[in-house]
Amino acid sequence: MVLDARGYRLVLRKTTRGPVIQFRVSLPGAREFTLVKMGGRLAEEIFERMADVLKRNGLVSSESKGEKYIAYRLKHEIGPAVGGYLVMIRRSRDAKAWIEYFEGLITEDPYKGGKAFLASALSLSVELSKAQIGEGKITLPPKVLDSVSAGFKLVSKKLWGLKK
């Protein structure tokens, strides 16, 4: 992957403007920062369904909860795929409809190559945004994320016949 990350976390923050899913990355010699954010009225439900799948498949190494947040430290091998999934569904008209494919993509049953496919979405987003990473920017630029999201949704529909 483009980022040589030490660790990945999936976080749900409850803000005054509503819940926000954050995909955070820890790089060697740097603070943890948010790479991908996703808000909206369904953010909490999507987060809970993702967390359930990750826990059920043993892909979470630790969990922490506070009054306004829930965070899961992801196992290193699944982190890029989870980030890529958030990139892919981020601007969906019906993000909730895509949640049924999450487990199949990360376990690669029945979607062979699903983890690599999702990790590629994150990797491409980072590569296209490379000039801004490390310059105080917290998240990847929306223009890049929207473009990669649209492309990867189209590829997933053609490759596996996903209908959403």
N, C-alpha and C positions, 0 to 999 in steps of 0.2 A: 504494500500500500504506500501511497505517497507520504502519509504522515507516519513517523516512527513513534507511535504512541506507547506510553507506559500503561495506560488504563483508559477505560471507557465507563461512563455512567449514564443511566437513563433516569431522568428526574422529572417529577411533576411538581410544579410550583403553583400554588394558589395565590393569585394576585387580585387586586381590587378590580381589574379588568377581566378577570376570569382565569381559568386554568391554562397553563402553558406547559407543553412537553418540551424538555430540553435534552439534547444529546450532547454530553460533555466529554472532552478529551483532555488527558494529561500528557504533556510532552516532557521529555527529559530536560531538566533545567528551566522549566517554565511553570507558571501557575496553570491550574485547570481552567479551561475556557469552554464556552458554549459554542458549538460548531453549527448545530441546526436547531431551530425553534419551530414549534407548531402550536398554534392556539386554536381557538374556536369553541363552539358550544359542545362539540363532541370530544374534545381533547382528553377529558378525564376518563371517559368510557373507553376510548382507544388505548390510553395508557394502561388502564386496568386489564384490558384484554391482552395487551402485549406482555405485561408483567406476569399474568397468569400462565401464558404459553412459555415464557422464559423460565419461570420457576418450575413448572411441570416437567420441562426437558432438562433441568439441572444446568442452566446456562447463566445463572446468577450466582455470584460468589459472596455477596453480602447485601444487606438491606439496612437502610436507616430511615427513620421517620421523625418528623417534627410537626409542629402545629400547622405550618404552611407549606410543607413539602414532603415528598416521599422519594427516596433515591435508591436505585439498585446498581451495584457495581457489577458490570458484565464480565463474563469470562473473556479473555483476550481474543480468542478465536471467533467469537460471535459479534464483537463490538462493531466492526465495519459493516457487517450485514444489517444490523439494527439501524445504524446511522443511514445506510443506503435506503432502507425501507421507509424511514421518515422522509428522506429526500423525495422518494417516489410518490408517496401519498400526500405530501404536504399541501398541495393546491388542488386536490381532487374535489370535484363537486360533491361527491358522496364518499368521503374518506372512510366512513363506517363500513361501506360495502367492501372495501379492500382488506379489512381486518380478517376476513375469513381465509385469505390466502397467506397470511403471515406465517402460521405454523408450517404449512407445506413448503414455503420458500426457505425457511431457515433450517428445517430438518431435511430438505431436499426430497421429500416424499409427498407428492408425486412429481414435484418440479425439480428434476435433476439439474444441478448447477445453480440452484437458487441462491445459495450463499455467495458464490462468486459473482453472480449477476448483481445482487444488491450491493456487495462491497465495491463493485465497479462503479455504481451510481455515486457512492460517496467519494471514491477516488477521483472520478472525473470532475465532480464538483470542486474538490480541493484543488486539483490541477488547474482548472479554469480560473480559480480565484487566488492562485498562489501569490500574486503580488500583494494581496491584502492580508494574508495570514501572517501573524506576528507583528503587525503594525498597529496594534491596539484594537483591531476589529475583533468583535466577539463572534459574530455569526458569519456564515458564508453569505454573499450578496444575493438578495431575492431574485434578481434577474438571472443569475446562473442557476440557482435552485429551481426556478420555474421552468427554465429551458431543459435542464437535465430531467426533471420530473416528467414533463410532457413526453420526452423521447423514450424514457425507460418504461412508461406506462404503455406506449405504443408497441415497443418491442415485446413486453410481457404478454400483451394481447395476441400478437402474431406468433410468438414462440410457444406459448402454452394454452392459448385460447381463453385467457382470462377475460371475463365479460363484465366490465364495470366502466 
